[in-house]
Amino acid sequence: MLHSRAILAGNTHAIAVQADLRAPREILDHPALSAFLDLSQPVALLLVAVLHFFPDEQDPAGLVAVLRDALAPGSYLVISHGTIDAQPRHVADAMAHYAQTTAPFQPRGYSDVLRFFDGYDLIEPGLVHVSLWRPDVPEDADRPEQAAAYGGVGRKPSPRAGSAPSHRQER
């Protein structure tokens, strides 16, 4: 936290809040957050390379839902998440070894990562291997399966009078 404060010293456009993602209500109710952001207006929530550190027992989908559902229409949700889909066996073996560390790694398949975006419209190109998400250099997309992570951006739609929220997903 000290490092974050040092980096942000004098920056009036960003803050750092010390919180635990396993307690999303505490994040949303944090006085520094509410003093800085108006969550009744569109914002972006970045959950980049973090959700794969939450095993299924910690209900990462539920944690994301609390945060995602608190955002105003027009908000964006950005997620990247580790996977072993289409990975060689040695990658799966490395993931199993990682699970024995103090920060176990929980890779998830396409459909599991897609569920984090429930109620949001995915932005083109959808949920894809990260090397396919608008690559700067076309060669970056030559072997997308080498990126052992999915990435996507979703936008919360505006509610339509008399209709249920959108659940459109793209692949």
C-alpha positions, 0 to 999 in steps of 0.5 A, spaced: 500 500 500 505 504 501 508 503 494 501 505 491 501 511 495 508 513 493 506 512 486 500 516 486 502 522 490 500 528 487 495 524 482 488 527 483 486 522 477 487 515 481 487 512 488 489 506 491 484 502 496 487 497 501 481 491 500 480 484 499 477 482 493 473 476 497 469 482 500 467 485 495 461 489 499 467 492 503 470 495 497 464 498 494 462 501 501 469 503 502 469 511 504 475 513 499 472 509 493 465 513 494 469 519 495 472 518 488 468 514 484 460 516 483 458 508 481 451 511 479 455 513 472 459 508 468 466 506 470 471 500 468 472 494 472 479 491 471 479 484 473 486 482 470 490 476 471 487 476 478 481 471 478 485 465 477 487 465 484 481 464 487 479 457 487 472 455 486 470 454 493 471 462 494 466 463 489 469 467 484 463 468 480 459 470 486 464 475 488 464 478 481 457 478 480 457 483 486 462 488 483 459 487 476 452 488 478 453 494 482 456 498 476 451 503 472 449 501 465 454 503 460 460 501 465 465 496 462 468 489 465 475 487 463 477 480 465 483 476 463 483 469 466 488 463 465 486 457 462 489 450 460 484 450 454 488 447 448 494 447 452 500 442 451 500 437 457 506 440 460 502 447 461 497 443 465 503 439 469 506 446 470 499 448 473 498 442 477 505 444 480 503 451 481 497 449 485 501 446 491 504 453 492 501 458 497 497 462 491 494 456 488 492 457 480 485 455 478 485 455 470 478 455 468 475 453 461 472 458 456 464 457 458 467 458 466 470 465 464 464 467 460 460 466 466 463 472 469 460 477 464 453 475 465 448 480 463 454 484 459 454 485 452 461 482 449 465 487 445 468 485 439 472 480 438 469 477 444 472 472 449 478 470 446 485 468 447 488 474 449 493 474 443 487 475 439 484 481 443 486 486 438 493 484 437 498 490 435 502 486 430 498 481 426 504 475 428 501 476 435 495 472 433 499 466 429 498 461 435 493 464 439 493 457 443 500 459 446 497 464 450 494 460 456 489 466 458 482 468 455 481 476 455 474 480 454 471 486 455 464 487 456 459 493 457 453 493 461 447 495 457 442 500 459 435 497 461 430 497 456 423 499 459 419 492 460 424 488 459 429 483 462 437 485 462 441 483 456 445 476 456 448 476 449 454 473 449 459 472 443 464 467 441 
